[in-house]
Amino acid sequence: MSDTSDLRWFDSHCHLGSDAAEVIARARAAGVVGIITVGTDLEESRAAIDTAHRFDDVWATAGVHPHEARFGMDGIVELLDDEVVVAVGEAGLDFHYEYSPRGVQSDVFAAQVALANERGMPLVVHSREAWEETFAVLDAEGVPDRTVFHCFTGGPDVGAACLERGAFLSFSGIVTFKGADDVRAAAAGCPLGRALVETDSPFLAPVPHRGRPNEPANVVHVGAAVAEAMDRSVAEVAAATLSTTGGFYGIELV
């Protein structure tokens, strides 16, 4: 196996907590040079922004997760003016848990799609067990020029439907799971320039760290699994996803 210790990675989606300094230090040691920490409601979006201001290699998003849609979007718009905020979201639909009513989820998602379009900002989409409904909202509002389906869990047909809409696919630790053949098939069919890698930490730790809290340093394992699915070298996937993520979020890495 070739040496991959000098590769540079970008974790396109995670949720940094109060131990951010230690987690970021381990990520840097693993070759991670950029991290997007994601807002899920007003409080978490503010926390993400605060973290991003403290670390030069961290950027934030601001938005309302479908679980939190029932609490509305008050205060989110103002956060988008902060210089470290690079996207709207994560926003979308989650019909697995339905912590918020479906109709409320759809309304709040549509509002955030419209906001991304108005601001010319990237949109980070969460979709679980709601693909057709997610596509319906996006099609009605207009798919933002830079839209990513984070933690992509669909198969190749769903992946193709996302790509046909001009969207990007972000692969998480799920791509390493034994039962995730559909996700690996979607990765195999995804053009290299439309793929991102993420940890979604502290959730979904990849093999060989399953069962433990996840962190951005583990994006290297996600990248390696995506490379295997695509039948490409790890170095090629690292370089491409680094460049693609920077371009997607409008971030120029030194």
C-alpha positions, 0 to 999 in steps of 0.5 A: 500500500502506498504511503498516504500520510502526506495527503490533505483532506477536507471534512465537509460536514461535522458537528464540533462540540466543546472539545473542539481544540483537541479534536481539531488538533487530532484532525490536523495531525491526520492531514485534515486542512479544512473543516465545516461545522454545521448548524442545526438550529439557532443555538447550534448555528451560533455555536458553530460560528463561534467555533469557526471564529476561533480556528482559522481552518474551520468554517460554519453553516447556519440553518434549521435541521428538519428535527428542529423545524417545529421551532422555526427560523427566527434569527437564522437570516441574520447569521448568514451575514457573518464572514465565517458562514459559508452555507445555509443548512443543514436543511431538509426532510427527515421522515424517519423520526418525524420530530417535526410534522411533515408539513412544517418540515417542508415549509422550513426546508422550502424557506431555506432553499429560497434563502440560499437562492436569494443569497447565492449561497450553498445549500446543505441538504439532509434527506432521510426516507423522503427522497421524492418529497425532497426533490419536489421541494427543490424542484419547486423552489429551484435547486441552488447552484451549489447544493450538496446532499450530505451524508448521502444514503441513497443508491445509484438511482437516487444518486443519479437523480441528485446529480441530474439536478446539478447537486453534489454527493457527500459521503460519510462513514456509512460508505465503510459499513458492511451493509452499505453496498447501495451507497458504494454503488452510488459512489462508484457512479458519482463523477469525482468532481461532484463528490465530497467526503465528511464525517458527520461527527460525532455520529457515524464513525467509520470502520475501523472506529465503529461504536466510538465517537466520530471526529474529523480525523476519521475522514481519511477512512471515508476517503479511502472507502470512496477511493475503493468504490470509485476504483481510484487512488486515495491520493486522487480522491483526497486531492479532488475532494479537497479542491471540490469542497473548497470550490463548493463553499467558496473557500480558498485554502492556503 
